């Protein structure tokens, strides 16, 4: 029997309500944490307030949480260094040269090929959503304009190949954050659990595939069809009366003045980070295994990856990548030691809000665990809810929360602490349940006009923000409907 009963659901419910009502996710999470510890302290407001503060501080008692938060900050340093070194600008120049050659050879198909290149570029830059969106938007906006492709289409492509691919590839800040949330629910091998959930993460998978289908078939519907017709018939890449979020003259990925732009200054650090992550997983997991005498090297590697520390791997990899970038830029005399130090700190400061969100996410997960919120919901659901319906319900609720709040990460923090205990108690497929929560969060990220990814996509494409939301929404709803049906069918018949 749950000690706190129905009171155990108050913290997440209040956090969700306030986030929807105020649009202030940080305040809402803090209030949810505070009310949770007030309940635990027997409604003693002084003791509860002190306990809430201590609970936030105690997030750092977990080495995994601390590594994840530090990793997120250092990703900001890496991104800032790459941008200022001319790496992004060099990558843009290289892509433009490649596209020019393709255009010479395949004039009739260049319009489709350019859109596919934009889609592929967004997929390949999976280190961080905003750098993916900004890079693709900066590269392809003038090329799309030249081919009379509406900017709404560019905004859709960059938006639908950033967050979806980031949640599917765990070797980034998203992966580290999710591993921490799953581990907080006392799940063994959280990295392995996250990897196993990917195959069930239908919304991001289908969203990425659907973009390719739309591009290849040129089958557009809803407001996007009207935007395509306007651009192709009149050459207007934005609608009359629309207001782009930025001026066409603004460059968002500024390099240091007077340096030569080189694509390798972006490619090498990112490759270092991506390649070193699985290597560090193997290293951190190798000593955790007692291998059988008959185990092959491949079996040892596979077991080590499963048992490796995801938070350690991502932290070590971003430190290695950032150090590699710094050494490269020293050697090229792009920056001196003072400039590198300043850029490291500038990058860290840029991602402090993300790190703070992580801190609050871990803290509200801890208070829900202390209150046994997920267990209580599972207990009252036993006689009312079939295990087969759990993934679909978790997906729909996550969609609603993320759409209303504009944050997928805040949604993950609340829903994982509820969804995992619910799935365990009802014997539902835990991998599918986690995937449903993640997919729902990404769906809301796509549809919500207050989502930071949606806003940045409009900015990067120099597109009217509301036009972007209106043209993308039917596509997201279509894929979301298919996803809900798949969760229902697989939940019932698996």
C-alpha positions, 0 to 999 in steps of 0.5 A: 500500500502506498504511504502517500496515496493520491497525494503522490500524484500531486507534484507531477500534476501540479508541475504539468498544470503550471507549465501549461498555464504559465509556459514557465517550465523551470518555475513549474518543476521547482514548484512541483519539487517543493510541494512534493517535499512538503507532502513528504515532510508531513505538511511542515512547510519549513522542513519541506522547503529545506528538504526541497533545497537539499534534494536539488543539491543532492542531485549531484550526489549521483556521479551519473547525474553530475557527469550528464550535467557537465557534459551538457555544458561542455557541448556548448563549448564544443559548438562555440569553438567550432562556430568561431573557428570557421568550421561551420562556414567551411562546411557550408562552402563545401556543401555548396560546391558539391551541390553546384556540381550536382546541379550541372549534371542533373539539372532536371532533378536538382530541386529534389536532390537539394532537398534530400541533401538538406534532409541528409545534412540534418540527420548527420549532424546529430550532436545537438538539435540547434546546431543541426537546425542552424547549420542546415538553415544557413546552408540551404536557405539561399539554395532553396530560394534560388530553386523557388522552394518555399521557406516553409518547406525548408523549416519543415525539413530542418525541424523534422531531421533534428530532434527526431534524429537526436532522440534516436542516436543516443551518443549526444546530450539527449542520450546522456540525459535519458540514461540519467532519467532511466537510471533514476528509476533503479533500472539496471543497464539504462544504456542497454534499455535505451538502445532496446527502446529505439526500435519501438520509437515509431514517431521519430523514425516515421517522421524522418522517413516521411520527410524523405517520402514527401521530398521524393514524391513531391506529394504535399498536402494542406497548407504546405501544398499551397506554399509549394504552388505559390513558390513554383508559380510566383517565385515567392518563397514566403507568403505576402504579409508574412514576417520572417523571424530574421532578416536574410542578411543576418548570419547566425553562425559567425566565424572569427574575422580574418580566418580561412573557413575549413570544413575539417574544423567542424568535421574532425571534432564532431567525428572525434566525439561520435567515434569515441563514445562507443569506444569509451562505453567499451572501456568503462564496461570492460572492467565490469564484466566477468567474461566466460573463458569461451567468450569471443572478442565480439561477445566481450565487446557487446557485453562491455557496451551493454554494461558501460557507463553512458554518462562517463562515455559521453563526458569523456568523448566531449572532453576529448573532442573539445580538447582536439578542437582546441589543439587543432585551432592552436596549431592553425593559429586561429585562437590563442590560449586566452581566446580558447578559455573565453570561448569555453566559458562562453559556450558553457554559459550558453547551455546553463539553462539546459543544465539547470533543466536537467538538474530540476528533471533529476530532482522531480524524478527523485521526489516522484520516486520517494512518493512512489508516484508511478507505483500508485498510478500503477496500483489504481490502474490494475483493474482499469487498464490493460497492459496493451493500452499503456504505450499508446496512452503514454504516447498521447499524454506525452504529446499533450504535455510537450505540445502544451509546454513546448519542451520535450525534455521537461516532458521526459522528466515527468513522464519517465518517472511515472511510465516506468513504474506503471509499465513494470507493475502492469507487465507492459513492454517497458521498451515500448513504453519508454519509446512512446514517452520519447516519441510523444515528447518529440511530437509535441516539440514539432507541433508546439508554437512555443517549442524552442526547436520550432522557433529556431527552425523558423529563424534558421529558415528566415520563415514566418513562425506561424506559417512554419507551424501551420504547414508542419502541423498536418504532417506531424499529426498524420505521422502521430496518428500512425504512431498511435495506431501502431502502439495500440496494435503492438500493445494488444497483440505483442 
